[in-house]
Amino acid sequence: MKYVLKKLVTMIITVVLVTFFVFLAFNLISGDPATSALGTEATPERLAAYRTQMGLDDPVVVQYLRWGGNFLTGDMGTSYSYRMSVSSMISEKIPVTLIMAVMSFLIMIVVAIPIGIYTAEHKDGVLDRIITVINQVVMAIPPFFSGILITLLFGQIFKLFTPGKYISYQDDFGGFLGYMFFPALAIALPKITMAVKLLRTSVLKEVKNDYVRTAYSKGNSSRQVLYGHVLKNAFLPVITFLGMCLTDMIAGSIIVEQVFSVPGLGRILLTSISNRDYPVVMAIIVIIACLVLLVNMLVDVLYGFIDPRITPDD
């Protein structure tokens, strides 16, 4: 419990620092928010009245505390471009991005772990060599290009989905999952290859340790040693990597959403950056940062439960 509380406090402090620097950065680069909101033709009197009304003349720390308090209650500001609540703009986008990231993560686990274990069990076998070559090729392909290839192969040749014809989860959840499988696969592919390589290397490193020889001397079979002793220790670095992959999937789906015309956070983020709609950009960055920090904390806590040797001082 002490270890969990330490990680929780660390995450809260990090969130505060991240949100403050994000708020400070956008206050410095966005120019005059009053002009952005009212337009360049607004009179000086209207601009001054707007600054007073919105508290823009207050010190930065006061503005941050007010903005942070509003953010916690769901008030993320007003979009400059659409003149509507930022929270209402992105509320329907968050589930899309999260579901796509979770699907990518599940695909990676389901595919990578069995292959990684198999290649470690059959080191230097014919299939191990073939998988190693395929791994190297797939690892070199960025997700957006994988998305293009998947669209060509499964969309235009095999007709398993209609490219660009996104199905909303509110209209047809089954159809939504069917469509989202393909962008999720594009995101997962390079992570699968890295996870396979890491797990294979970790297992092969563990089998050289003394406890493995002791397990064999007690009459355990190779399978009993692998699944009863080796994998628990071999998974420790893999768990850290999987946590990093999940955070990267949440934050790195922007281009893939464009390839598959998925209306998630990434797509609206690119549009808002182009339009200099800073309240929307700032809200999305903070949300993604908080999700990443939350995943990192959960991975650290899980790591601590798996390996009791880790203490609160680590």
SULGIQUI-V656874 format. One line per field, one symbol per residue. ss: DSSP state (A for helix, B for strand, O for the rest). psi: psi as a letter, one per 30 degrees, with the letter a starting at -180 (. if undefined). burial: # if it has 16 or more other ideal C-beta (glycine too) atoms within 10 Angstrom, else .. Layout:
ss = ???
psi = ???
burial = ???
//
This chain:
ss = OAAAAAAAAAAAAAAAAAAAAAAAAAAAAOOOAAAAAAOOOOOAAAAAAAAAAAOOOOOAAAAAAAAAAAAAOOOOOBOOOOOOBAAAAAAAAAAAAAAAAAAAAAAAAAAAAAAAAAAAAOOOOAAAAAAAAAAAAAAOOOAAAAAAAAAAAAAAAOOOOOOOOOOOOOOOAAAAAAAAAAAAAAAAAAAAAAAAAAAAAAAAAAOOOAAAAAAAAOOOOAAAAAAAAAAAAAAAAAAAAAAAAAAAAAAOOAAAAAAOOOOOAAAAAAAAAAOOOAAAAAAAAAAAAAAAAAAAAAAAAAAAAAOOOOOOOO
psi = eeeeeeeeeeeeeeeeeeeeeeeeeffeffbjeeeeeflfgkleeeeeeeeeefgfflleeeeeeeeeeeefgfjgakkeefhlkeefefefeeeeeeeeeeeeeeeeeeeeeeeeeeeeehkgleeeeeeeeeeeeeffkleeeeeeeeeeefefefhfljkfikkkffejeeeeeeefeeeeeeeeeeeeeeeeeeeeeeeeeefflefeeeeefggkleeeeeffeeeeeffefeeeeeeeeeeeeefggeeeeeeghkiaeeefeeeeeeghieeeeeeeeeeeeeeeeeeeeeeeeeeeeejffklff.
burial = ..#..##...#..##..###.##...#..#..######........#..##..#.#......##..#...#....#####....###.##..##.######.###.###.###.###.###......#..#...#.....#.##.###.##..##.....#.#..##.#......#..#########################..##....#..#.........##..###.###..#.#####################.#.######..#....#################.###.##..##..........
//
